[in-house]
């Protein structure tokens, strides 16, 4: 598993790139950065880029659900970039946990995802 987190537009946009399976350790890095950005801006946008993604382990799934419930209305836009096999599942999984406007992009459309998340 590899993971990178990048803040853009002074933390208004948080880009997360993950390969493999999400773990609880990823959330231990993601949550404080995101909560600090929410404190500064009120709402943030998240660009989640998946490559060779294999889902969540149980610890990560629990952390994700806690984060989503706590920050239900703090995510303004959520762009998900990945392989088409994840599109329907991610949209179905994420929808109950956020009021964010969500959009899914194929890997080849990463530039379009950047344009949309920054618009």
C-alpha positions in Angstrom: 0.0 0.0 0.0 1.2 3.5 -0.8 -0.4 6.7 0.1 0.3 10.4 -0.5 -1.6 13.4 0.8 -1.2 16.9 -0.8 -2.9 20.1 0.2 -3.7 22.6 -2.5 -5.3 26.1 -2.5 -4.1 26.7 1.1 -5.8 23.4 2.2 -9.1 24.1 0.5 -8.4 21.1 -1.7 -7.0 17.9 -0.3 -5.7 15.3 -2.8 -5.3 11.8 -1.6 -3.6 9.2 -3.8 -3.7 5.6 -2.7 -2.5 2.3 -4.2 -3.5 -1.0 -2.7 -5.7 -1.3 0.4 -6.5 1.6 2.7 -5.4 1.0 6.3 -6.2 2.7 9.6 -2.7 4.3 9.5 -3.8 6.3 6.4 -6.7 7.8 8.4 -4.3 8.7 11.2 -2.5 11.0 8.7 -5.6 12.1 6.7 -7.9 13.1 9.5 -5.8 15.7 11.3 -4.8 17.4 8.0 -8.4 17.5 6.8 -9.8 18.6 10.2 -7.3 21.5 10.3 -8.4 22.5 6.7 -12.0 22.4 7.7 -11.3 24.6 10.7 -9.6 27.1 8.4 -12.1 27.1 5.5 -15.4 25.6 6.9 -15.7 23.3 3.9 -13.1 21.5 1.9 -12.9 19.6 -1.4 -11.3 16.1 -1.6 -9.8 14.5 -4.7 -9.4 10.8 -4.0 -7.2 9.1 -6.6 -7.2 5.3 -6.6 -4.7 3.2 -8.5 -4.8 -0.6 -8.2 -7.1 0.0 -5.3 -8.2 -3.0 -3.1 -10.7 -1.4 -0.7 -10.4 -0.9 3.0 -9.2 -3.1 5.9 -11.7 -3.2 8.8 -9.7 -0.6 10.9 -9.8 1.8 7.9 -13.5 1.2 7.2 -14.3 2.1 10.9 -12.2 5.3 10.8 -13.8 6.2 7.4 -17.3 5.9 8.8 -16.5 7.9 12.0 -14.9 10.7 9.8 -17.9 10.7 7.4 -20.4 11.0 10.2 -18.5 13.8 12.0 -17.9 15.7 8.8 -21.1 15.0 6.9 -21.6 18.6 5.8 -17.9 19.8 5.7 -17.0 18.2 2.4 -18.1 20.5 -0.5 -17.0 18.4 -3.4 -15.6 14.9 -3.7 -13.9 13.8 -6.9 -13.1 10.1 -7.1 -10.6 9.0 -9.8 -10.1 5.3 -10.4 -10.8 2.2 -12.4 -14.3 1.9 -13.7 -15.0 -1.2 -11.6 -15.1 1.0 -8.5 -17.4 3.7 -9.9 -20.8 2.3 -8.8 -19.6 0.9 -5.5 -17.9 4.1 -4.4 -20.9 6.3 -5.3 -23.2 3.9 -3.5 -20.9 3.6 -0.5 -20.2 7.4 -0.1 -23.6 8.9 -0.8 -25.2 8.3 2.6 -22.2 9.8 4.5 -21.9 13.2 2.8 -23.8 16.1 1.3 -20.9 16.7 -1.0 -21.4 17.0 -4.7 -19.7 13.8 -6.0 -18.3 13.0 -9.4 -16.4 9.9 -10.6 -13.6 10.1 -13.2 -11.7 7.4 -15.0 -7.9 7.3 -14.5 -7.4 8.8 -18.0 -9.4 11.8 -17.0 -7.3 12.9 -14.0 -6.8 16.4 -15.6 -10.6 16.8 -15.8 -10.9 15.8 -12.1 -8.4 18.5 -11.2 -10.4 21.1 -13.2 -13.7 20.1 -11.6 -12.4 20.0 -8.0 -10.8 23.4 -8.4 -13.8 25.1 -10.2 
